[in-house]
Amino acid sequence: MTTVDVDAGAAVRRRPGRPRDEDMDGMILAATLEIIDAGEDVTVSRVVARSGVSRAALYRRWPSLTTLIAAALDVGRLVPPEYPDDVDLRDALFDGLGLGENGVALSVAASGYAEERFRQRIRLVMADRALQKAYWQSHVSRRRVPLLNALRAGIARGELRADLDVEACFDAIAGAAYYQIVVRGDRMDDPAVATRMRSAVEVVWRGMVIA
């Protein structure tokens, strides 16, 4: 699947003649995001009508509506680069959530999402387990890899506990962030939320290092 960066808030203009494959990808993804942002149900008919691309062209690129929505939800988000060997792991955990010394907001905006689209994403995936799994498997899980690798390297260097479950640590930290948004209903740019998240990450960090 081709990764295409599109402006989700703007309609894609069709060029004269037959669009190239990458143009079609962008048109389909942009149309899907417009439907999502409008709070409408995403259907093949709506995507086709809004994008101007045929059903056949859509299904050649995405075998199901589920995989299309998962791809659209990931537009604008990047896989972080691998961390250098000498990275300060504590700083990496804080920076990964946008909680570094100079940051007060969590990482949703930094990762390419406006908060409203993030909430739409939560709404969609919680209502559809197949979409939730597809989005996890093809997009979310790969963005965890650089930090997980850095934590594993920290174990190998003797900086972190040898029995550390790095997947569980990541889940604990990310779960604290999701709790602020989904359960508490707080905004990501609230300084009080950032303060609470720093405290949560600090608690997890103290359990990760060798005493």
Long-range contacts (C-beta under 8 A, 24 or more apart in sequence): 1-61, 1-62, 1-71, 4-29, 4-75, 5-75, 5-76, 6-30, 6-33, 6-75, 6-76, 8-33, 8-34, 8-37, 8-75, 8-76, 8-117, 9-34, 9-37, 12-51, 14-52, 19-53, 24-53, 24-57, 24-61, 25-61, 27-51, 27-52, 27-53, 28-53, 28-57, 28-58, 28-61, 28-62, 28-68, 29-71, 29-72, 29-75, 32-68, 32-69, 32-72, 33-72, 33-75, 33-117, 36-69, 36-72, 36-73, 36-117, 36-120, 36-124, 37-116, 37-117, 37-120, 39-120, 42-68, 42-69, 66-128, 66-130, 66-131, 66-134, 67-134, 67-138, 69-124, 69-131, 69-135, 70-131, 70-134, 70-135, 70-138, 70-139, 71-138, 71-139, 73-121, 73-124, 73-125, 73-135, 73-139, 74-135, 74-138, 74-139, 75-112, 76-112, 76-113, 77-111, 77-112, 77-113, 77-139, 77-143, 78-111, 78-112, 79-142, 79-143, 79-145, 79-146, 80-143, 80-146, 80-147, 81-146, 82-146, 82-149, 82-150, 83-146, 83-147, 83-149, 83-150, 83-153, 85-153, 87-150, 89-150, 89-151, 89-154, 89-159, 89-160, 90-205, 92-147, 92-150, 93-147, 93-173, 93-201, 93-204, 93-205, 94-198, 94-201, 96-147, 96-173, 97-173, 97-177, 97-197, 97-201, 98-194, 99-194, 99-197, 99-198, 99-201, 103-194, 104-189, 104-191, 104-194, 105-188, 105-189, 105-194, 106-177, 106-180, 106-188, 106-193, 106-194, 106-197, 107-177, 108-181, 108-188, 109-188, 109-189, 115-187, 115-188, 115-189, 118-181, 118-188, 119-181, 122-181, 122-182, 144-170, 151-208, 158-210, 159-209, 159-210, 160-208, 160-209, 160-210, 161-208, 161-209, 161-210, 164-208, 169-204, 169-208, 172-204, 173-200, 173-201, 173-204, 176-200, 176-201, 176-204
